[in-house]
Amino acid sequence: MPEREYDVVLYGASGFTGKQTVQYFAKHVKPDQVHWAIAGRNRQKLEVVKAQIGATVANVDVLEADSQDQEAVDAMVSQTRVLLNTAGPFTLYGDAIVNACVRLKTHYVDITGETPWVKNLIVRYHSQAASDGTRIIPFCGFDSVPSDLGVYLVVRHIQKELGVPCSAVKAYFQLYGGFNGGTLASGFNLQDSGQLALARDPFLLNPQKEHSKQEMEQNQDPEEPQYDRDMGTWVAPFFMGPINTRVVRRSSALYDQWQEAYGPDFHYQEYLKFDEPLAWIKAAGLTAGMALFTGALQQPPVRSLLAPVLPQPGSGPSEKLMDEGWFRCDLLGIAMDGRKVHGLIRDQGDPGNRATVKFLCESALSLALNLDALPGGRERGGILTPATGLGDVLADRLRNAGMTIAVGL
């Protein structure tokens, strides 16, 4: 890669999540370690963000580029080694940026959960990015780092410590926090674009391959609450499962192509976990409530009634709620010989904001500062996942940033 002016550019920096990435960089990144800039489509708003952060970013440059203006995007992308993007919905605003990153060989991370959009990126850009060693890594927020990185760490632990392949991993989430308007806008756009049916394919993000009826049935998203004997409590379908499971399966498929397979017939599923008392009532109630809410939002008249009380793009939870939020992801890996390994990823802070910002910023810093140590070495590229593009480097950076990540419990 030719010499670039910046190590990282934070695009979408005036948005709700974007402002938090600026705060994170201002607090955690040493000026002599990483040269970074903020960017977006409105210079005035960016200057306000810079002023609000204060003296710590006095030397941070402001770059203006509308995501629909390919020439302006190219000029921005050509100046940086890594582009961090928080400007969604990515289906609407991400194409020109990824296009530029692939052509100009700039590494890329974002927080999308829009699996059909990423499928399109795979079709259009994976071969070229792989050939050039350019890492395009979507899903670097709460969807889907805990799932994808957690599975990777559990699988590798089983292979290294037990000496056998991994048969399956299950993840169990518990969390507290709020939604921001950008997340809801992305979900609405997915529904309005008619891509929900495509998103239901359990192997949507995998390399092209025929899957047997048994494979399809085994990997369908759970739809009902159930008692989980391994956890000794009731679990329910996790609303982010249709995103996270596709990402984990892509990681497994890519590692299989690279002769570093997770295990023959490896499969993965995830759930929401509920503690006693009355765990079954909680699981059943949430499952029914989510089904009703999702169904209601698919009816235009109902959505129009709810719209005024839902978070709008650019808005989100209060600082207090984001600070009080938390998440916990328990992982259970099952070896081919039946032995079991437990893992844990947890952190304080709203998962959709505080944790997402930590995941995303440390992903970008992994690319900027630790490129040679990443999975596959400097030459690996393509439309990757957190596990295939960042792996142990990201896990170590997150631990150093205060997150609990443990395997072999």
N, C-alpha and C positions, 0 to 999 in steps of 0.2 A: 504494500500500500504506500503511495506517495506521502510525503510529509504533509500533515494537515495542521490547520491553525488551532483546532480544538480537539481535545480528547473525547468529550461528550457534549452533545447539544440536547437540551431538554425541550422538546417540542410540545405545544399545548400548555405552556407554563402559566397562562393566566386562567386556566380552568380550575375547577374545584380540586381535582387530584393533582393537576399540574403545579398548583401553588405549593402543595405539600412536598412535591419532589424538590422544588427550589429550597424550601425550608430544610429538607433532609440534607441536601448537598451543602448548604450554607453551614449547617451544624457539624457535619461529619467528614467533609472533604477538605483536606489541607490545600491551600492555594498553590503551594509549590509542588504538589503531587499530581493534581489533575487540573488542566485548563478547560473550563467549561463555559457554556453560554446558554441563555434562555431564548426561546423562539416561539412564534405563533403568528397569527394573521393580523393582530392589532397591536402596533407598536405602543400606542398610548396605554393600553391595559398592561402591557409587559413592563413599561416603565413604572407604573403604579406598583406592580408586584415587587420589582427591584427596590423601590423606595421603601416599601413596607418591611422588607427583610432587613434593610439597614446597611451599616458599614461593612458587614462581613461579605457583601457581594458588590462592593463599590467598583471593583475592577472586572465584574462579569459583564460581558457584552450582550447586547440585545439584537436579535436577528428577526427580520420581518419576512414572512413567507406564507401566503395563502395556500392551503393544501390543494386547491383546485388549479393553481398556477404552476404548471410543470417547470417552467423556466426558473421561477423563484425558488421552488423546492430544490431543483438541481443545484442552484447557487448555494443554498444552505447546506445540503447534504455533502457537497464537494469539499466543505471546509472542516468536516469532523470525521474522526475515526469510528465513533459510535453515536447512533441516533436513538434517543429514548423518547417514545411517543405515548402521550396520554390523551390525544385528541380523537375521541370517538363520537358517534358510532364509527368504527373502523371501516365498515362496508361503504359508508358514505365519504369518509375523509382520509382513508389510509392508502388507497391505491397508488397515487402519485408518489407518495413518500417511499413506499416499499420498492416501487419501480426504480426510483432514483438510487436507493441504497444498493440494489442488485447491480445496476449498470455501473455505479461509481465505486463499488466494492467497499461499502460502508456497513459495518455491523449494526444490527437493529434489535431493539427489544420493545415490547409494548404490553398492555394489560387486557387485550381483547379476550372475550369469551365467545366470539362469533365464529363458530366452527365452520359454517359454510364458506365464509370469507377466506379463512385460512386454507380450506380445501382448494379454493381457486388460486391462492398463492402457490400452493404445492404444484398444481398443474402448470402454472405459468413460469415459475421461477426456480423450482428446486434444482433442476439439472444445472442451470447456469451458476447459481450460487454455490452448489457443491463443487463444480469445476473450478471456481475462482477462490474457494476457501472463505466465502462471505457467510457469516452466521446471521441468519434472519430468525429470531426467536420470539414468536408470539407467546401469549399465555404466561407472562412473567409476573402476574399478580396473584391474589388469593386463588383465582383460577388461572393457573393450576399448579403452582409451585409445591404446596404441601403434599398433594396427591402424587405428582410426578416425581419429585425429588425423594419423597418418603418411600415410595415403592422401589426406586432405584437403590437407595441405601439398604433397605431390608433385603432385597434380592442379592446384592453383592455381599452382604454379611453372611447370608445362608451359603452362598457359593464358596466364600473364603473360609469361614469358620466351621461349617458342617461338611464341606466337601461334596455337596450334591446340588443339582439344579433346583430351582424354585418352581413349584407347581402353581401357586396362587397367592395373591395378596388381597386382603380386605382392609378397607379404611373406615374408621368410625369417627364422625365429626360431632363436636359440640361447640357452640359459639354464641356470642352475644354482641350485637352491634346494630348498625342501621344501614339503610340503602342511600346511595346518592343518585341524583337525577340522571347522570350519564349512564349508569348501569341500567336503569329503567328504559332510557331512550334506546339503548342498544337492543334490549329485549323486545321493545315495541317494533323496532325496525326489522328485526328478524321475523317477527310474526307478519308484519305488513308486506314484507317482500315475498312471502310465500315460500320461505326456505325452511319452515319448521319440519316438513316431511323429510327433507334431505338431512337435517340435523339428527333425526332419529336413527340413522344408520349407525350401528355400534362400531363399525370399522371405517367411518367416514374419512379419517385422516391417514389411514394406512396406505402404504404403497399398493398399487393395483394388484389384486389377487382374488381368485374365486374362494368363497367361504362356504363350507358345508352347512346344511340345515342345522346340524347339531351345534356347530360353532355359533351360528346366528342366535339360536335359542339360548345357548349357555351364556351369551354376553348381552342379552336384552336387559334394559334398565328395569330394576324392580319397581313395582307399582303399588304394592300393599305393605303395611306394617307386618313384622314377623318377629318371633322370638329367636334370638341368636344364642345358640348354646355356647359358642366360644366366648362371648362377652357376658353371658348369664343375665341378659336383660333384653328389653324390646328395642327394636330399631325400625326406622322408617326410610323410605326413599329420600335421598339427599337432592335438593333442588338443583345443585350444581353438578350432580353426577353425570348428566348427559353431555357436559363439557369435559369434565376431568377424566372420565373413563376413556374418551376418545384420544386424549392427549397421552395417557399412559400406554394405550395400545399402540400408538404411533412410536413411542419410545421403544417399546418391546420389539416392534417390527424392524425399526432401524438398527437396533443392536443385533438383531438376528441377521440382518444383511451384512453387518460388519464382523460376523463370527464371534460375537460376544453375547449370545442369546441369554435371556432370562431363564428359560427352561422350555422343554417341549410342551406344547398345549398350555402355555401359561395363560392364566386369565385373572381378571381384576374386577372388583366391584366395590362400591362404597355406599355408606349409609349415614343417617343421623342417629345418634345413640341417645337414649333417655335413661336417666337414673330413677331408681325407686325413691319414694312410693308412687304407685299408680303409673308405672312406666308405660303399660299397654294403653292406658287411656290417653296419655300424652302423645304416643306414637300415632294412634288412630286419629286423634283430634287434629294433629298437625297435617297428616296426610289428607284428611278430608278438607281441611281449611285451605291447603295449597291448591287442591283440585278445584275448589269453588272459586278461589281468587283467580286462578289461571283461566278458568272457563269464563268468568265474568269479563276479564280484560279482552277476551276474544270477541266480545259483543260490542260493536262501536257505540251504541247508545249508553251502555253501562260504563264503558271507558271514559266517555265524554263527561259523565257525571262524577267519576272518581278523579279525573285529571286535576281539578283545582286543589285537591288535598294530597296529591302525590308529589314527591320531590321533583323539581324541574331541573333540566340540564344546567349545570353550573352551581347547583346547590347540593347540600348533603347534611349529614348529622352535625350536631353541635360539637364544639371542642370537648365539652364534658362527656358526651356520649362516646366520642371517639377514644378518649382517654380511658373510660371505664370499660370499654369493650374488650373482648378476648376471644381466643379460639383454642381448641385442643383437637388434635388429630391423632387418634390411636391407630396403629397399624399392626396387622397380624399376618405374618408370612408363613406359608405352609410349604415345607420342603417336599421333595419327591418321595422321601421315605416316611413322611407323615409328621416329622418333628416340626415344632412351631417356634417362631421367633417374634417377639413383640418390639415395636418401635413407637416413638412418640415425637411429635412436633407440636409445640405450643408457644404462645406469646401473649403478652398483654397488649391491648389496643384493638380497636375496631378492625375486624378482619378485612372489610371492604375498603378501608382507607389506611389506617396506620400500618397494618401488616402488609397490605398491597404495596404501599409506598416503599417499605423496607425491602420487600422482595424485588421490586422493580429496580430501585436504585442500586442495590447490591448486585443485581444481574448486570446492569450497565457497567458498574465498576469492575466486575469480574472480567468483562471484555476489554476494558480500558487498561487494567493493571496486571491481569494474570493470564493473558492470552496463551502463552506457551504452555501453561499448566492445565489448560482446559482439556476435556475428553477429546481424543483424536489428534491432539497437538494443533499447531498453527494452521495446518492444511485443511482441517475439517470445515465443511460449509454445507449450506442447504437451508431449507425451511425446517428448522430443528425444533426441539422442545427443551425445556429447562434441564431435563435429565441428560439428553444427548448432547446439548450444546454447552452446559455449564457444570453439571455433575458435582463432584466433591468440592470443587473450588467454591461454588455458591454455598454449599452446606457449611464450609469453614467460615466464610465471610458472615453468614447469618448467625452462626454461633458467636463469633466475635462481636456481632452487633447486639447480643443479648438474648437471642432466641434459643429456646431449648430444643435440641435435636439429638435424640438418643436412640440407639438400636442395640438389641440384645438384652432387653430388660427381662 
